[in-house]
Amino acid sequence: MKKSSTLAIFAALIAFTSFSCSSDSSSPNGAPSEGTEKTKYIVTVTTGAVGVADYLLTADDVTTGSITTKGNGLEQDGSYRYYITNENKFFSLLYGQGNPGAVTSYALSTEGKLVKTSNFQAETVQVFAAVNKDILTIKVPRSGDASIASMYKIDATTSLITGEVQQDTRILAKNGERAFYTWATQVGDKVYMPYMSIKGDGVDNFGTKYPDSTWVAVYNYPELKLEKVIKDNRTSYLGAYFTNGLIQDENGDAYGFSSAAATSNAVVTSTKPSAVVKIKKGTTEFDQTYFFNVQEKSGGYKISSSSYIGKGKVLLQMYGNVGTNKGVAKLAVADVYTQTFAWVTNAPSVINSTTTRYNITTEDASSLVLGINTPDGNWIYTINGTTGVATKGMKVEGGEITAIAKLKY
C-alpha cells in the first residue's frame, strides 16, 4: 500500500475544493430538528432525452398515488448520476466519463424542501460507500500502465475531502493480474473491499484466469491501511462491477454474494455455483461451516445483485436464464440464516430495470422499497422480506426510476 504524503493530500484538497463547496447560511445542515422525525422520500428519474438531465422528485408517501417529472422536481446538472446518503444528506455524484465530475449534496429544510447544500468536483469513481461520518470513494484503474487505485475520504457533514490513500492493485492481486474492487462495506470498525481479479490488458480487461476464487481486502479506518486479504475457492468473486456483494447484518456478521459469472474473452468460465459465504463477527476468515448454494436452491439461476432487507432477509435480483449471466431479471427473497430461497410473488412479469443498487428498507426492517421499470410503466414497489409478496405503490411518470432514498427533517 502506498500512502500519499501530507503534501500530496494538501494538493489534492486544493485541487478538489478549488471548485469549492458553495455555502448558504439559510441551507439546512442535514440534521433533523430535535423532536421531529418526518420522512421525505427522494425519487430520482432519468427521462432518457438528449440534453435533459436526471430529475430529483420528492414525496411524503411512496405507497400510493403518482408523481411526474413534468413541471416538477429539480433538474440536475448532467446525467449518469450515482447516489448515496449519509449524515442525513443526499449525495449525487456525476459520472465524468473518466474526467472529474460534480458532487452535489442535498438536505431537507425545516419545511421538508430539498435544498442544495454543497457542490464541488471530485474524481469519477467506481466505488462509493458510507463509512462512519464519511463518504469513501475509490477510483479503480481497469487497464493500461496505471495500476494505482486512489481512495478519497469525504466528510459527509462538511463535504470536504479530508484525505487520500493509494493502493497498487497489481501488488494487491499478487497473481499477475490486477485487483478491481467491486464495492466497499463497513464491517465493525474496518472496511471490507471485495475485489475481482482482472487481466486489465486492454483487450479482455474484465476477463480473468482465476474464475473460481473469492477475495476480500480488509482495511483499517480511517487510515485505510491494508491488514489482510480473506480468500476462498468455493465460489467466485463477490458482487460485480459497480455492484455491492457484501453486507453486514444486525449481529455483526458479514455475508458475501457471488454471481459465479467470471469470464474470459466474454465467456463465463466459473465452474463453482452462485452462492453466499459468511465471515463471522470478529474474524477475518470465511466460515468454512457455512455455504448457501443459491444456484442449487433456485433451480439453477444465478445472482445478479443483492439488497439487504433486515433480520437475515435479502432481496436477490436473479439472471433470468438458467445457469447464465443473462436474461430478464427475476426477483427472489433469500434468508441467509435458514438458507432458504423463494421467488417474489405479485412482481411484474417483465422487468426492464430496477433500483436494486439504490433502494431503502422500511423503518421496521421488514420490507424493501425499490423502483421497478416495466414496459407498461414505472412504479415504486414494497417487497416483504417474510412473505416475499410485492405490493405496487406510487406510479412514476415522465421517465425511468433510477434510485430511491429518504431523509429526515
N, C-alpha and C positions, 0 to 999 in steps of 0.2 A: 504494500500500500504506500502510495506517495501522498504526503500531506503538504498542502500549499503553505508556503511561508507567510508570515504576517504581512509582508509587503504585497504578496500576490493577492491575499484576501482583501487587503485595503484597496488595491487596484480594482478588484472585481466589484467591490462595493461602490466605488466611484462610477465605474462603467455602467452598472445596473441602475444606480439611483440618480444618475445624472438626468435621466428622463423623469425621474423623481415621482414620489407619491404626492399626488395633489391632495391637500388637506382642506377641509371645510369645517369651520367651527360649529356649524349647525348640523353636521353629519353625525349619525349615531356611532358609537364606538364598538358596537357588536354585542354588548352585554345587555340582556333584557332588564328592564327596570325591576327593582326589588318588589316582590309581591305580585308580579304579573307573569303569567305563563301562557300567553296566547300563541298559537302556532299559525304561521303563514307558509303556504306551500309555494315553491318555485318550480315552474314547468318550463323547460327550455324546448324551443321548437325551431326546426330548420324548414324554410319554405322550398329550398332547392332551386330557387330562382337566381339567375346570374346577377350579381351586383347587389343582392339582398342578403343582409347578414342574419345570423340567428337571433331569435327573439327570446326575451325573458318575460314570462307571464306569471302572475301571482293569483292565488286563490285561497280562500279560507277553508274550503272543503273540496276534496277531490273524489268523493264517493258518489257524487250526483251532479246533474246539470251539464253545462257545456261551456267552453271558452274558445276564443278565436284570436288569431293574430291580426285580424282586420281592424285597424284603428285602435289597437290595444297593445299594451306591453312596451318593453324597452328594446329597441333595436340596438344590437351590439355593433362594435366596430370590427367587422370581419367575421368570416365563417370558419368552420373547423375549430370549434372550441372544446376544451376539456373542462371538467367541473369537479370541485371538491369543497367541502365545508369543514371549518374548524374554528373554535372560539366564537361560535355563533356568527360567523361570517361566511359568505358565499364567494368562492374564488372562481373566476373564469379565465382560463389560460388559452391564448390564441396560438394555434399551430402555425409556426412561421415558415414552413417549408424548408427547414434547415437553417433559417435565419432567426435572430431573436424575435420574440413575439410579445405582445402586450399581455400583462397580467392585471386583471381588474377585480377589485374586491367590492362586495356589496354588503350592507347590513340593513336592518329594518329601523325606521324611525319609531317614535313612541306611538304614532298613529298607524303603524303597520305598513308604511310605504317603503318600497325598496329604493335605497339610496346608494349611489356610488361613494365609496369611502377612500379608494386609492386607485391609482393607475400608473404602472411602471413597466419597464421592459426587462425580460429575462430570456435566457436561452430556451429554445424549443427543446422540450424534454420528452422522454418516452415513459418515465415512471414518476408518479407523484403520490404522496401519502401523508396523512395527518400523523404526526408523532409528537406527543406531548402538546405543547402550545405552538408547534412549528408546522409548516408545510415542507416536507422533504421532497426535493425534485432531483431527478437524475437524467443526465444526458448520456446516452449509451451509443458508442460507435458500432456500426454493423459491418463495415468493410474499409478497405484502403489501409494505408500505413498507420493511421491513428488507432490506438487501442486503449486510450485513456478515457475512462468514464468519469464524469465530473458530477459530484453531489453537492447540491446547494441547500442550505437551511434558510428558510424564510420565516421570520417571526410573524405568526398569524395576527397578532394584536397590533403590530406597528407596520406590517407589510414591508419590512426591511430585510434584505439579505444579510445574515449575520455570520456566514462562513462558507467555505468551500473546501471539500476534500476530494482527492483523486484516487482512482483505483485502476491499475493496469489490468485489463480484462484477460490478456494473454497469460499473465502471471497467475491470475486467479484460476483460470481453467486448467493449467498445467498438463495439457494433453495435445498441444499443437494447434488447437482451435482457440476460440475466444469465448469468454462468458458474456451472455447477454441477459441482463436482469429482466424477468417478466414483470415483477412488481416488488413492492416493499410493504411489510406489515410489522407494526409494533407488537412485540410479544414480551410482556413484562416490561423491563427497563431496557430491552435491546431491540434492535431492528433486524428482522429476518428477511433476506432477499433471495428468493428462489431464482435460479437462472437456467437458461438453455445453454448448451454448448453448441456453437455455430461455426461454420467454416469461415464466413466473412471474407471470401476470396474474390468478391466482385462478380462471380459467375453464379454460384449457388450459395448466396450469403447465409440464408437461414437453414441450409442443409447441415447435416452432421454425420460423423462416423460413429457417434455414440448415442443411438436412439433409445437405449434401454437403461438409462441411468437417471438418477434424481440428485439434484444438488440444492442446498440452501446455504448461502453465506450468512454468517452471524456477525453483526457489528454492534459494538457498544454505542451508547448515545449519551451525550451529544458529540463525543469525539469522532465517532464513525471510524473506529479502528477495527480492522478485521480480526476477529477472535478465532473463528473456526469455520470449516465447511462441513456441513452434515451431508452424508452420502447414503445412497441406497441403490438397489438394482432390481426391485420387484415391479416397478412401473417406469414410466418415462418422466420427463421434466414436469414441474408443477406450473399451472397456468399456461399462458401463451403470450405472444407478442401483444402488449398493451392490455393484458388480461390478468387480473389478480387470481392467484391459485392457492392462497394460504390465508386461513382465518384463525383468530384466537377466540375461544368460547368463554363463557362466564366463569368457568373453572380454571382458566389459565392454560389449558391445553391448546395445542395448535394442530389444525388439520389441513393437509395439503391435497389438492385435487389435480389429477393428471388426465389429460385427454389421450395420452399414448398416441400422439399424432406426429411424432418426429419424422422428418423427411430427409431424403437425399435425392437431389435432382427432381424435386417436386413429386416424388413417390413416397408414400408413407412406408417407413421401414421399421417402425416399432413392432416388436413381437410380444411385448408384455401387455396386459389388459389395462384399460382405463379404470382408474381406481382412486381410493382415498387412503392416505397414510397419516400417521399420527406422531406428534412429538409431545411427550408428556411434560407438564409444567415443571420447571426447574431443571430440565435435562436438555442436552444438545445432541441427542441421538434419535433416530427413528425407532419407534416402539415396534420391535420385531414380533410382538404378540398380536399386533393389530394390522389388519389388511382388509379393506372393504372393496371387494371386487364389484364395482358398479356395472361394468360391462356385462358381467355374468347375470347380475340381479335384474338388469333392464332388458335382457333378451338379446344382447349383442350390440347395444348402442353405446356410443362414446360421449363423454362430457365435452361440451363446448365451453361453458363458463359456469361459475357458481356464485351465489349470493347468500350470505348468512342471514337467516331469519332470527334465530334465537332458540335457546333450550335444546340445542343439538340439531335443529331442523335447518335444512339448506335447500334453497331453490336451485335446481340444476337446469341449465339450458342444454339440451342434448342435440347432437347432429342427427338429422332426420333419416339418413341412410344407414342401415345396419353395418357396423364394422368399419365405417369410413369417417372422414372429417368433412363430409359434405351433406347436403340435403336440407330441406326446410326445417326450421327449428321446432323442437318438441320440448315441452316443459314438464318437469317432474319435481317431486319433493323427496329428499333423502333424509333419513335420521342417522347421523353419524354415531350415535350412542348405541342404537339397536341394530345398525347396519341393515336397515330396511329401505325399500325403494317403491315409490308409487307414482304413476303418471298423474299430472294435474287434470282435473275434470272441469268442464264448462269453459275452457280456454278456447280462443279462436282456432278453427281447424287449419287455417293457413296464416302463418305469421311472416310478415316481411322483415321485421326487426323488432327488437325490444331494448329497454334501457337497463339490461342486466348489469352493466358497468356502473350505472348511476341510478340507484334506487334507495328507498328508505324502508325502515321497519316501523310497525305501529308501536305506540307507546308501551304496550304490554309485551312486546317482542313475540307476538303470536302470529303475525302475518307480515308479508312483504308487499309493498306498494311499488308498482312499476308501470311504465308505459309500454303498450303493445300496439304496433303499427300493422295494419292488415290491408288487404285490397279493398275492403269495404269501409274503412275509416280507422281512426286512431283514438284509443281510449286509455284511461288510467284504470288498471285492474288492481284488486287486492286479492292476494293468494294466501289462504290459511295454511299455516305450517302443519297443523294436526290433521285436518280433513283433506288437504290438497285441493280444495274447491276454489276456483277463480270466480270473483264477483266483479262484473263490469261496473265501472264508475263513470267519472266525468269524460265526456267526449271532447277531444281537442281538434279544432278545425283550423285550416289555413296552413298546415304543414305537418311534418313528422315529429313525433316526440323524441327528443334526444337524451333527456335527463329529467329526474325529479328529485327535489331536495326540500328541506324545511328549515326554517329559522324560528326563533322565539323573540317575542317582544312584549 
